[in-house]
Amino acid sequence: MNSAARRIGRTLALVLPVVLVLSGTLAVTRVPWASTATDSQMLTASSGTASTKAGPRAPEDAVRKQLLIDVQRRNPGVALTHLQEAVAKHPSLAKRCTYLARQIGRAAVAKYGGAAHRAQAFSRPVCDTSYASGVAAATVR
């Protein structure tokens, strides 16, 4: 009896995280997190403020800067919504999505201090679970 329960527990421990990640990923593709309002914020760099000494900035640098501003001025949920909108508009950002989501998670922990549960409350399955791993990484420090 004990052996069977242990075997079932091990199976669940291996299968459950995979099911949760897959269901979260599928939910993101089917549930619109962002509103379709026409007044959505543009996530582009202003050419008027670019430095002439620095080399050309990568598009994700401008997006990253705007997302971190969203975390500070509003909340991580807004930043995650804007990240998803940016990736939808510019598919080339998809390869940097996990990095950007982790940065949002770290910024959320910095904003809310030791209250990691408060930062984790904004978690969404944007770019798999990168936001949550950013919160966890910043909390461990």
N, CA, C and O atoms as a GROMACS GRO file, in nm:
protein
  564
    1MET      N    1   0.084  -0.119   0.000
    1MET     CA    2   0.000   0.000   0.000
    1MET      C    3   0.088   0.125   0.000
    1MET      O    4   0.066   0.215  -0.081
    2ASN      N    5   0.184   0.131   0.088
    2ASN     CA    6   0.273   0.247   0.098
    2ASN      C    7   0.353   0.266  -0.030
    2ASN      O    8   0.376   0.379  -0.073
    3SER      N    9   0.395   0.157  -0.091
    3SER     CA   10   0.473   0.163  -0.214
    3SER      C   11   0.389   0.218  -0.329
    3SER      O   12   0.438   0.296  -0.410
    4ALA      N   13   0.264   0.177  -0.336
    4ALA     CA   14   0.175   0.225  -0.442
    4ALA      C   15   0.149   0.374  -0.425
    4ALA      O   16   0.148   0.448  -0.524
    5ALA      N   17   0.129   0.419  -0.305
    5ALA     CA   18   0.105   0.561  -0.280
    5ALA      C   19   0.229   0.643  -0.315
    5ALA      O   20   0.219   0.753  -0.370
    6ARG      N   21   0.344   0.591  -0.283
    6ARG     CA   22   0.469   0.660  -0.314
    6ARG      C   23   0.488   0.670  -0.465
    6ARG      O   24   0.531   0.774  -0.516
    7ARG      N   25   0.457   0.562  -0.537
    7ARG     CA   26   0.469   0.561  -0.682
    7ARG      C   27   0.374   0.662  -0.746
    7ARG      O   28   0.412   0.733  -0.839
    8ILE      N   29   0.252   0.669  -0.696
    8ILE     CA   30   0.154   0.766  -0.746
    8ILE      C   31   0.203   0.909  -0.718
    8ILE      O   32   0.191   0.997  -0.802
    9GLY      N   33   0.257   0.929  -0.599
    9GLY     CA   34   0.310   1.061  -0.564
    9GLY      C   35   0.424   1.104  -0.654
    9GLY      O   36   0.430   1.220  -0.695
   10ARG      N   37   0.513   1.014  -0.684
   10ARG     CA   38   0.626   1.044  -0.773
   10ARG      C   39   0.577   1.076  -0.914
   10ARG      O   40   0.626   1.169  -0.978
   11THR      N   41   0.480   0.998  -0.960
   11THR     CA   42   0.425   1.022  -1.094
   11THR      C   43   0.362   1.161  -1.101
   11THR      O   44   0.383   1.234  -1.197
   12LEU      N   45   0.283   1.196  -0.999
   12LEU     CA   46   0.222   1.328  -0.996
   12LEU      C   47   0.327   1.439  -0.989
   12LEU      O   48   0.312   1.544  -1.051
   13ALA      N   49   0.432   1.415  -0.913
   13ALA     CA   50   0.538   1.515  -0.900
   13ALA      C   51   0.607   1.541  -1.033
   13ALA      O   52   0.656   1.651  -1.057
   14LEU      N   53   0.613   1.443  -1.119
   14LEU     CA   54   0.676   1.460  -1.249
   14LEU      C   55   0.579   1.515  -1.353
   14LEU      O   56   0.618   1.597  -1.437
   15VAL      N   57   0.455   1.472  -1.350
   15VAL     CA   58   0.358   1.507  -1.453
   15VAL      C   59   0.291   1.642  -1.426
   15VAL      O   60   0.266   1.718  -1.520
   16LEU      N   61   0.261   1.673  -1.302
   16LEU     CA   62   0.185   1.793  -1.269
   16LEU      C   63   0.252   1.923  -1.316
   16LEU      O   64   0.183   2.006  -1.374
   17PRO      N   65   0.382   1.945  -1.295
   17PRO     CA   66   0.442   2.070  -1.346
   17PRO      C   67   0.433   2.083  -1.498
   17PRO      O   68   0.412   2.193  -1.550
   18VAL      N   69   0.448   1.973  -1.569
   18VAL     CA   70   0.439   1.978  -1.715
   18VAL      C   71   0.298   2.016  -1.757
   18VAL      O   72   0.280   2.099  -1.847
   19VAL      N   73   0.199   1.958  -1.693
   19VAL     CA   74   0.060   1.989  -1.725
   19VAL      C   75   0.030   2.135  -1.695
   19VAL      O   76  -0.038   2.201  -1.774
   20LEU      N   77   0.079   2.186  -1.583
   20LEU     CA   78   0.054   2.325  -1.546
   20LEU      C   79   0.117   2.422  -1.645
   20LEU      O   80   0.054   2.521  -1.684
   21VAL      N   81   0.239   2.396  -1.687
   21VAL     CA   82   0.306   2.484  -1.783
   21VAL      C   83   0.234   2.481  -1.917
   21VAL      O   84   0.211   2.586  -1.978
   22LEU      N   85   0.200   2.362  -1.962
   22LEU     CA   86   0.130   2.352  -2.091
   22LEU      C   87  -0.007   2.418  -2.087
   22LEU      O   88  -0.045   2.486  -2.182
   23SER      N   89  -0.080   2.398  -1.980
   23SER     CA   90  -0.213   2.460  -1.972
   23SER      C   91  -0.201   2.611  -1.963
   23SER      O   92  -0.284   2.682  -2.019
   24GLY      N   93  -0.101   2.662  -1.892
   24GLY     CA   94  -0.080   2.806  -1.886
   24GLY      C   95  -0.042   2.863  -2.019
   24GLY      O   96  -0.089   2.971  -2.056
   25THR      N   97   0.043   2.793  -2.093
   25THR     CA   98   0.084   2.839  -2.225
   25THR      C   99  -0.035   2.840  -2.320
   25THR      O  100  -0.051   2.934  -2.398
   26LEU      N  101  -0.118   2.738  -2.314
   26LEU     CA  102  -0.236   2.735  -2.399
   26LEU      C  103  -0.336   2.843  -2.359
   26LEU      O  104  -0.404   2.899  -2.445
   27ALA      N  105  -0.346   2.872  -2.230
   27ALA     CA  106  -0.438   2.976  -2.185
   27ALA      C  107  -0.398   3.112  -2.239
   27ALA      O  108  -0.484   3.192  -2.274
   28VAL      N  109  -0.268   3.139  -2.247
   28VAL     CA  110  -0.222   3.267  -2.298
   28VAL      C  111  -0.258   3.283  -2.445
   28VAL      O  112  -0.290   3.393  -2.489
   29THR      N  113  -0.254   3.174  -2.520
   29THR     CA  114  -0.286   3.185  -2.661
   29THR      C  115  -0.436   3.202  -2.685
   29THR      O  116  -0.476   3.245  -2.793
   30ARG      N  117  -0.518   3.170  -2.587
   30ARG     CA  118  -0.663   3.177  -2.606
   30ARG      C  119  -0.730   3.291  -2.531
   30ARG      O  120  -0.839   3.333  -2.569
   31VAL      N  121  -0.668   3.343  -2.425
   31VAL     CA  122  -0.730   3.448  -2.345
   31VAL      C  123  -0.658   3.579  -2.372
   31VAL      O  124  -0.538   3.589  -2.350
   32PRO      N  125  -0.730   3.680  -2.418
   32PRO     CA  126  -0.664   3.809  -2.442
   32PRO      C  127  -0.639   3.882  -2.310
   32PRO      O  128  -0.732   3.927  -2.244
   33TRP      N  129  -0.513   3.892  -2.272
   33TRP     CA  130  -0.478   3.962  -2.147
   33TRP      C  131  -0.489   4.112  -2.166
   33TRP      O  132  -0.525   4.185  -2.073
   34ALA      N  133  -0.458   4.157  -2.284
   34ALA     CA  134  -0.455   4.301  -2.309
   34ALA      C  135  -0.587   4.345  -2.370
   34ALA      O  136  -0.651   4.272  -2.446
   35SER      N  137  -0.626   4.466  -2.336
   35SER     CA  138  -0.746   4.521  -2.398
   35SER      C  139  -0.716   4.557  -2.542
   35SER      O  140  -0.600   4.577  -2.578
   36THR      N  141  -0.818   4.566  -2.622
   36THR     CA  142  -0.799   4.601  -2.762
   36THR      C  143  -0.826   4.748  -2.785
   36THR      O  144  -0.858   4.789  -2.896
   37ALA      N  145  -0.815   4.827  -2.680
   37ALA     CA  146  -0.840   4.970  -2.691
   37ALA      C  147  -0.737   5.034  -2.784
   37ALA      O  148  -0.622   4.990  -2.792
   38THR      N  149  -0.780   5.136  -2.854
   38THR     CA  150  -0.690   5.202  -2.949
   38THR      C  151  -0.593   5.295  -2.880
   38THR      O  152  -0.499   5.344  -2.944
   39ASP      N  153  -0.612   5.322  -2.751
   39ASP     CA  154  -0.522   5.413  -2.682
   39ASP      C  155  -0.408   5.340  -2.612
   39ASP      O  156  -0.352   5.392  -2.515
   40SER      N  157  -0.373   5.221  -2.658
   40SER     CA  158  -0.264   5.147  -2.596
   40SER      C  159  -0.132   5.220  -2.619
   40SER      O  160  -0.112   5.286  -2.721
   41GLN      N  161  -0.047   5.206  -2.523
   41GLN     CA  162   0.080   5.278  -2.524
   41GLN      C  163   0.177   5.218  -2.625
   41GLN      O  164   0.188   5.096  -2.636
   42MET      N  165   0.247   5.303  -2.697
   42MET     CA  166   0.348   5.257  -2.792
   42MET      C  167   0.476   5.230  -2.717
   42MET      O  168   0.516   5.308  -2.630
   43LEU      N  169   0.541   5.120  -2.749
   43LEU     CA  170   0.666   5.083  -2.684
   43LEU      C  171   0.782   5.102  -2.781
   43LEU      O  172   0.847   5.005  -2.821
   44THR      N  173   0.806   5.224  -2.819
   44THR     CA  174   0.915   5.252  -2.911
   44THR      C  175   1.006   5.357  -2.853
   44THR      O  176   0.965   5.434  -2.766
   45ALA      N  177   1.129   5.361  -2.901
   45ALA     CA  178   1.225   5.459  -2.854
   45ALA      C  179   1.204   5.590  -2.928
   45ALA      O  180   1.165   5.592  -3.045
   46SER      N  181   1.229   5.698  -2.860
   46SER     CA  182   1.220   5.829  -2.922
   46SER      C  183   1.352   5.862  -2.988
   46SER      O  184   1.457   5.859  -2.923
   47SER      N  185   1.348   5.894  -3.117
   47SER     CA  186   1.472   5.922  -3.188
   47SER      C  187   1.530   6.056  -3.148
   47SER      O  188   1.649   6.081  -3.168
   48GLY      N  189   1.449   6.144  -3.092
   48GLY     CA  190   1.496   6.276  -3.052
   48GLY      C  191   1.584   6.274  -2.930
   48GLY      O  192   1.661   6.368  -2.909
   49THR      N  193   1.578   6.171  -2.848
   49THR     CA  194   1.656   6.166  -2.726
   49THR      C  195   1.772   6.068  -2.735
   49THR      O  196   1.839   6.043  -2.634
   50ALA      N  197   1.798   6.014  -2.850
   50ALA     CA  198   1.905   5.916  -2.864
   50ALA      C  199   2.041   5.985  -2.855
   50ALA      O  200   2.059   6.095  -2.906
   51SER      N  201   2.134   5.919  -2.791
   51SER     CA  202   2.269   5.973  -2.778
   51SER      C  203   2.347   5.950  -2.906
   51SER      O  204   2.335   5.844  -2.968
   52THR      N  205   2.427   6.048  -2.947
   52THR     CA  206   2.506   6.032  -3.069
   52THR      C  207   2.634   5.956  -3.041
   52THR      O  208   2.695   5.902  -3.134
   53LYS      N  209   2.677   5.950  -2.914
   53LYS     CA  210   2.800   5.880  -2.880
   53LYS      C  211   2.779   5.729  -2.872
   53LYS      O  212   2.868   5.652  -2.907
   54ALA      N  213   2.663   5.689  -2.827
   54ALA     CA  214   2.636   5.546  -2.813
   54ALA      C  215   2.602   5.486  -2.948
   54ALA      O  216   2.554   5.555  -3.038
   55GLY      N  217   2.629   5.357  -2.961
   55GLY     CA  218   2.596   5.285  -3.083
   55GLY      C  219   2.446   5.265  -3.091
   55GLY      O  220   2.375   5.301  -2.997
   56PRO      N  221   2.397   5.209  -3.197
   56PRO     CA  222   2.253   5.187  -3.210
   56PRO      C  223   2.205   5.089  -3.103
   56PRO      O  224   2.267   4.986  -3.078
   57ARG      N  225   2.094   5.124  -3.042
   57ARG     CA  226   2.038   5.040  -2.936
   57ARG      C  227   1.951   4.932  -2.997
   57ARG      O  228   1.884   4.953  -3.098
   58ALA      N  229   1.953   4.818  -2.935
   58ALA     CA  230   1.868   4.708  -2.980
   58ALA      C  231   1.723   4.743  -2.946
   58ALA      O  232   1.698   4.812  -2.847
   59PRO      N  233   1.626   4.697  -3.026
   59PRO     CA  234   1.485   4.728  -2.999
   59PRO      C  235   1.441   4.683  -2.861
   59PRO      O  236   1.358   4.748  -2.797
   60GLU      N  237   1.496   4.570  -2.813
   60GLU     CA  238   1.452   4.522  -2.682
   60GLU      C  239   1.499   4.612  -2.569
   60GLU      O  240   1.440   4.608  -2.460
   61ASP      N  241   1.603   4.693  -2.591
   61ASP     CA  242   1.648   4.787  -2.488
   61ASP      C  243   1.542   4.893  -2.463
   61ASP      O  244   1.514   4.928  -2.348
   62ALA      N  245   1.483   4.944  -2.569
   62ALA     CA  246   1.378   5.045  -2.555
   62ALA      C  247   1.255   4.984  -2.489
   62ALA      O  248   1.193   5.046  -2.403
   63VAL      N  249   1.220   4.864  -2.530
   63VAL     CA  250   1.104   4.796  -2.472
   63VAL      C  251   1.131   4.767  -2.325
   63VAL      O  252   1.044   4.789  -2.240
   64ARG      N  253   1.250   4.718  -2.293
   64ARG     CA  254   1.286   4.687  -2.154
   64ARG      C  255   1.275   4.811  -2.067
   64ARG      O  256   1.219   4.805  -1.957
   65LYS      N  257   1.326   4.922  -2.116
   65LYS     CA  258   1.321   5.048  -2.039
   65LYS      C  259   1.176   5.087  -2.011
   65LYS      O  260   1.143   5.125  -1.899
   66GLN      N  261   1.091   5.079  -2.113
   66GLN     CA  262   0.951   5.115  -2.096
   66GLN      C  263   0.880   5.019  -2.001
   66GLN      O  264   0.796   5.062  -1.921
   67LEU      N  265   0.912   4.890  -2.010
   67LEU     CA  266   0.848   4.793  -1.922
   67LEU      C  267   0.886   4.817  -1.776
   67LEU      O  268   0.801   4.806  -1.687
   68LEU      N  269   1.011   4.850  -1.750
   68LEU     CA  270   1.055   4.877  -1.613
   68LEU      C  271   0.992   5.006  -1.561
   68LEU      O  272   0.964   5.017  -1.441
   69ILE      N  273   0.969   5.102  -1.648
   69ILE     CA  274   0.897   5.223  -1.608
   69ILE      C  275   0.753   5.188  -1.571
   69ILE      O  276   0.699   5.240  -1.473
   70ASP      N  277   0.691   5.098  -1.649
   70ASP     CA  278   0.554   5.053  -1.618
   70ASP      C  279   0.547   4.988  -1.480
   70ASP      O  280   0.452   5.010  -1.405
   71VAL      N  281   0.649   4.909  -1.446
   71VAL     CA  282   0.650   4.844  -1.315
   71VAL      C  283   0.656   4.949  -1.206
   71VAL      O  284   0.583   4.940  -1.107
   72GLN      N  285   0.741   5.049  -1.222
   72GLN     CA  286   0.758   5.151  -1.119
   72GLN      C  287   0.637   5.244  -1.108
   72GLN      O  288   0.592   5.274  -0.997
   73ARG      N  289   0.584   5.287  -1.220
   73ARG     CA  290   0.475   5.384  -1.216
   73ARG      C  291   0.339   5.321  -1.192
   73ARG      O  292   0.252   5.382  -1.130
   74ARG      N  293   0.320   5.199  -1.241
   74ARG     CA  294   0.190   5.134  -1.228
   74ARG      C  295   0.204   5.004  -1.150
   74ARG      O  296   0.204   5.006  -1.027
   75ASN      N  297   0.215   4.892  -1.221
   75ASN     CA  298   0.234   4.763  -1.154
   75ASN      C  299   0.287   4.662  -1.255
   75ASN      O  300   0.282   4.686  -1.375
   76PRO      N  301   0.337   4.549  -1.207
   76PRO     CA  302   0.393   4.447  -1.298
   76PRO      C  303   0.291   4.390  -1.394
   76PRO      O  304   0.328   4.346  -1.503
   77GLY      N  305   0.164   4.388  -1.358
   77GLY     CA  306   0.061   4.336  -1.448
   77GLY      C  307   0.052   4.419  -1.575
   77GLY      O  308   0.036   4.364  -1.684
   78VAL      N  309   0.062   4.550  -1.561
   78VAL     CA  310   0.060   4.639  -1.678
   78VAL      C  311   0.182   4.612  -1.765
   78VAL      O  312   0.171   4.604  -1.887
   79ALA      N  313   0.298   4.596  -1.701
   79ALA     CA  314   0.421   4.568  -1.776
   79ALA      C  315   0.411   4.436  -1.851
   79ALA      O  316   0.455   4.427  -1.966
   80LEU      N  317   0.354   4.334  -1.788
   80LEU     CA  318   0.339   4.205  -1.855
   80LEU      C  319   0.243   4.215  -1.974
   80LEU      O  320   0.265   4.152  -2.077
   81THR      N  321   0.137   4.293  -1.958
   81THR     CA  322   0.044   4.315  -2.069
   81THR      C  323   0.116   4.384  -2.185
   81THR      O  324   0.100   4.345  -2.300
   82HIS      N  325   0.195   4.487  -2.153
   82HIS     CA  326   0.267   4.558  -2.258
   82HIS      C  327   0.374   4.469  -2.323
   82HIS      O  328   0.400   4.481  -2.443
   83LEU      N  329   0.434   4.381  -2.246
   83LEU     CA  330   0.530   4.287  -2.303
   83LEU      C  331   0.460   4.196  -2.404
   83LEU      O  332   0.511   4.173  -2.514
   84GLN      N  333   0.345   4.145  -2.367
   84GLN     CA  334   0.272   4.057  -2.459
   84GLN      C  335   0.230   4.131  -2.585
   84GLN      O  336   0.236   4.076  -2.695
   85GLU      N  337   0.188   4.256  -2.570
   85GLU     CA  338   0.150   4.336  -2.687
   85GLU      C  339   0.271   4.362  -2.776
   85GLU      O  340   0.261   4.354  -2.898
   86ALA      N  341   0.387   4.391  -2.714
   86ALA     CA  342   0.508   4.419  -2.792
   86ALA      C  343   0.552   4.296  -2.870
   86ALA      O  344   0.593   4.307  -2.986
   87VAL      N  345   0.545   4.179  -2.808
   87VAL     CA  346   0.584   4.056  -2.877
   87VAL      C  347   0.487   4.025  -2.991
   87VAL      O  348   0.527   3.975  -3.095
   88ALA      N  349   0.359   4.056  -2.970
   88ALA     CA  350   0.261   4.033  -3.076
   88ALA      C  351   0.285   4.126  -3.194
   88ALA      O  352   0.271   4.086  -3.310
   89LYS      N  353   0.323   4.252  -3.165
   89LYS     CA  354   0.348   4.349  -3.273
   89LYS      C  355   0.482   4.325  -3.341
   89LYS      O  356   0.494   4.343  -3.462
   90HIS      N  357   0.581   4.284  -3.263
   90HIS     CA  358   0.717   4.264  -3.315
   90HIS      C  359   0.764   4.124  -3.280
   90HIS      O  360   0.830   4.105  -3.178
   91PRO      N  361   0.731   4.024  -3.363
   91PRO     CA  362   0.767   3.885  -3.333
   91PRO      C  363   0.917   3.863  -3.311
   91PRO      O  364   0.955   3.764  -3.249
   92SER      N  365   1.001   3.953  -3.359
   92SER     CA  366   1.144   3.938  -3.337
   92SER      C  367   1.180   3.951  -3.189
   92SER      O  368   1.288   3.908  -3.148
   93LEU      N  369   1.091   4.009  -3.108
   93LEU     CA  370   1.115   4.021  -2.964
   93LEU      C  371   1.090   3.890  -2.890
   93LEU      O  372   1.126   3.877  -2.773
   94ALA      N  373   1.029   3.793  -2.957
   94ALA     CA  374   0.996   3.666  -2.891
   94ALA      C  375   1.118   3.596  -2.835
   94ALA      O  376   1.111   3.532  -2.731
   95LYS      N  377   1.231   3.609  -2.904
   95LYS     CA  378   1.352   3.542  -2.856
   95LYS      C  379   1.406   3.608  -2.728
   95LYS      O  380   1.485   3.545  -2.657
   96ARG      N  381   1.366   3.730  -2.698
   96ARG     CA  382   1.409   3.801  -2.577
   96ARG      C  383   1.298   3.808  -2.472
   96ARG      O  384   1.316   3.870  -2.368
   97CYS      N  385   1.186   3.745  -2.500
   97CYS     CA  386   1.070   3.754  -2.412
   97CYS      C  387   1.098   3.701  -2.272
   97CYS      O  388   1.060   3.764  -2.173
   98THR      N  389   1.164   3.587  -2.263
   98THR     CA  390   1.192   3.531  -2.130
   98THR      C  391   1.283   3.624  -2.050
   98THR      O  392   1.263   3.643  -1.930
   99TYR      N  393   1.382   3.681  -2.116
   99TYR     CA  394   1.472   3.775  -2.049
   99TYR      C  395   1.393   3.897  -1.999
   99TYR      O  396   1.410   3.939  -1.884
  100LEU      N  397   1.307   3.952  -2.084
  100LEU     CA  398   1.230   4.069  -2.045
  100LEU      C  399   1.132   4.038  -1.932
  100LEU      O  400   1.116   4.120  -1.841
  101ALA      N  401   1.067   3.923  -1.936
  101ALA     CA  402   0.974   3.884  -1.829
  101ALA      C  403   1.048   3.866  -1.697
  101ALA      O  404   0.996   3.904  -1.592
  102ARG      N  405   1.168   3.808  -1.700
  102ARG     CA  406   1.248   3.795  -1.578
  102ARG      C  407   1.285   3.931  -1.522
  102ARG      O  408   1.283   3.952  -1.400
  103GLN      N  409   1.320   4.024  -1.610
  103GLN     CA  410   1.353   4.160  -1.566
  103GLN      C  411   1.234   4.226  -1.498
  103GLN      O  412   1.250   4.297  -1.399
  104ILE      N  413   1.115   4.204  -1.551
  104ILE     CA  414   0.994   4.258  -1.489
  104ILE      C  415   0.976   4.197  -1.350
  104ILE      O  416   0.941   4.267  -1.255
  105GLY      N  417   1.000   4.067  -1.338
  105GLY     CA  418   0.988   4.000  -1.208
  105GLY      C  419   1.086   4.055  -1.107
  105GLY      O  420   1.049   4.078  -0.992
  106ARG      N  421   1.209   4.076  -1.148
  106ARG     CA  422   1.310   4.133  -1.057
  106ARG      C  423   1.274   4.275  -1.016
  106ARG      O  424   1.292   4.313  -0.901
  107ALA      N  425   1.224   4.354  -1.111
  107ALA     CA  426   1.184   4.491  -1.081
  107ALA      C  427   1.065   4.493  -0.985
  107ALA      O  428   1.054   4.582  -0.901
  108ALA      N  429   0.976   4.395  -0.998
  108ALA     CA  430   0.861   4.388  -0.908
  108ALA      C  431   0.905   4.360  -0.765
  108ALA      O  432   0.852   4.420  -0.671
  109VAL      N  433   1.002   4.271  -0.748
  109VAL     CA  434   1.054   4.243  -0.613
  109VAL      C  435   1.123   4.367  -0.557
  109VAL      O  436   1.110   4.398  -0.439
  110ALA      N  437   1.197   4.437  -0.643
  110ALA     CA  438   1.263   4.559  -0.597
  110ALA      C  439   1.160   4.664  -0.555
  110ALA      O  440   1.181   4.737  -0.458
  111LYS      N  441   1.048   4.671  -0.626
  111LYS     CA  442   0.944   4.768  -0.594
  111LYS      C  443   0.874   4.735  -0.463
  111LYS      O  444   0.850   4.823  -0.381
  112TYR      N  445   0.841   4.609  -0.444
  112TYR     CA  446   0.763   4.569  -0.327
  112TYR      C  447   0.849   4.522  -0.210
  112TYR      O  448   0.796   4.479  -0.108
  113GLY      N  449   0.979   4.529  -0.225
  113GLY     CA  450   1.068   4.492  -0.116
  113GLY      C  451   1.061   4.344  -0.083
  113GLY      O  452   1.057   4.260  -0.173
  114GLY      N  453   1.060   4.313   0.043
  114GLY     CA  454   1.062   4.174   0.088
  114GLY      C  455   0.930   4.102   0.068
  114GLY      O  456   0.922   3.982   0.095
  115ALA      N  457   0.828   4.171   0.023
  115ALA     CA  458   0.696   4.108   0.006
  115ALA      C  459   0.689   4.040  -0.130
  115ALA      O  460   0.619   4.088  -0.220
  116ALA      N  461   0.761   3.929  -0.145
  116ALA     CA  462   0.764   3.858  -0.273
  116ALA      C  463   0.625   3.806  -0.311
  116ALA      O  464   0.593   3.796  -0.429
  117HIS      N  465   0.544   3.775  -0.211
  117HIS     CA  466   0.409   3.727  -0.242
  117HIS      C  467   0.327   3.835  -0.312
  117HIS      O  468   0.240   3.806  -0.394
  118ARG      N  469   0.356   3.960  -0.280
  118ARG     CA  470   0.286   4.071  -0.348
  118ARG      C  471   0.329   4.080  -0.494
  118ARG      O  472   0.246   4.102  -0.582
  119ALA      N  473   0.459   4.064  -0.519
  119ALA     CA  474   0.509   4.066  -0.657
  119ALA      C  475   0.457   3.944  -0.733
  119ALA      O  476   0.424   3.954  -0.851
  120GLN      N  477   0.450   3.830  -0.666
  120GLN     CA  478   0.406   3.706  -0.731
  120GLN      C  479   0.259   3.711  -0.767
  120GLN      O  480   0.215   3.637  -0.855
  121ALA      N  481   0.182   3.796  -0.701
  121ALA     CA  482   0.039   3.805  -0.728
  121ALA      C  483   0.010   3.850  -0.871
  121ALA      O  484  -0.099   3.825  -0.923
  122PHE      N  485   0.105   3.916  -0.936
  122PHE     CA  486   0.086   3.964  -1.073
  122PHE      C  487   0.126   3.860  -1.177
  122PHE      O  488   0.118   3.887  -1.296
  123SER      N  489   0.169   3.744  -1.133
  123SER     CA  490   0.222   3.643  -1.223
  123SER      C  491   0.120   3.599  -1.327
  123SER      O  492   0.003   3.576  -1.297
  124ARG      N  493   0.167   3.590  -1.449
  124ARG     CA  494   0.089   3.540  -1.562
  124ARG      C  495   0.180   3.450  -1.644
  124ARG      O  496   0.303   3.464  -1.638
  125PRO      N  497   0.123   3.361  -1.721
  125PRO     CA  498   0.209   3.273  -1.802
  125PRO      C  499   0.257   3.340  -1.931
  125PRO      O  500   0.247   3.280  -2.038
  126VAL      N  501   0.309   3.461  -1.921
  126VAL     CA  502   0.368   3.528  -2.037
  126VAL      C  503   0.509   3.474  -2.051
  126VAL      O  504   0.585   3.474  -1.955
  127CYS      N  505   0.544   3.428  -2.169
  127CYS     CA  506   0.676   3.370  -2.195
  127CYS      C  507   0.702   3.256  -2.097
  127CYS      O  508   0.802   3.255  -2.025
  128ASP      N  509   0.612   3.163  -2.095
  128ASP     CA  510   0.611   3.051  -2.001
  128ASP      C  511   0.602   3.107  -1.860
  128ASP      O  512   0.508   3.181  -1.829
  129THR      N  513   0.695   3.076  -1.774
  129THR     CA  514   0.687   3.123  -1.636
  129THR      C  515   0.808   3.208  -1.601
  129THR      O  516   0.857   3.203  -1.488
  130SER      N  517   0.857   3.284  -1.695
  130SER     CA  518   0.978   3.363  -1.674
  130SER      C  519   0.960   3.473  -1.572
  130SER      O  520   1.053   3.504  -1.498
  131TYR      N  521   0.841   3.534  -1.566
  131TYR     CA  522   0.817   3.637  -1.466
  131TYR      C  523   0.832   3.578  -1.326
  131TYR      O  524   0.898   3.636  -1.240
  132ALA      N  525   0.771   3.462  -1.305
  132ALA     CA  526   0.779   3.397  -1.174
  132ALA      C  527   0.922   3.359  -1.138
  132ALA      O  528   0.962   3.370  -1.022
  133SER      N  529   1.000   3.315  -1.237
  133SER     CA  530   1.138   3.281  -1.207
  133SER      C  531   1.220   3.406  -1.178
  133SER      O  532   1.316   3.400  -1.100
  134GLY      N  533   1.185   3.520  -1.238
  134GLY     CA  534   1.253   3.645  -1.205
  134GLY      C  535   1.222   3.689  -1.064
  134GLY      O  536   1.310   3.737  -0.993
  135VAL      N  537   1.097   3.673  -1.021
  135VAL     CA  538   1.059   3.705  -0.883
  135VAL      C  539   1.134   3.613  -0.787
  135VAL      O  540   1.188   3.659  -0.686
  136ALA      N  541   1.138   3.485  -0.819
  136ALA     CA  542   1.206   3.390  -0.731
  136ALA      C  543   1.356   3.419  -0.724
  136ALA      O  544   1.415   3.414  -0.615
  137ALA      N  545   1.418   3.450  -0.836
  137ALA     CA  546   1.562   3.477  -0.838
  137ALA      C  547   1.595   3.602  -0.757
  137ALA      O  548   1.696   3.605  -0.686
  138ALA      N  549   1.511   3.705  -0.767
  138ALA     CA  550   1.537   3.827  -0.692
  138ALA      C  551   1.510   3.809  -0.544
  138ALA      O  552   1.572   3.875  -0.462
  139THR      N  553   1.418   3.720  -0.509
  139THR     CA  554   1.386   3.695  -0.370
  139THR      C  555   1.495   3.617  -0.300
  139THR      O  556   1.521   3.638  -0.182
  140VAL      N  557   1.560   3.526  -0.372
  140VAL     CA  558   1.662   3.440  -0.314
  140VAL      C  559   1.785   3.519  -0.273
  140VAL      O  560   1.852   3.484  -0.177
  141ARG      N  561   1.813   3.625  -0.346
  141ARG     CA  562   1.934   3.705  -0.320
  141ARG      C  563   1.941   3.752  -0.182
  141ARG      O  564   2.036   3.821  -0.146
   0.00000   0.00000   0.00000
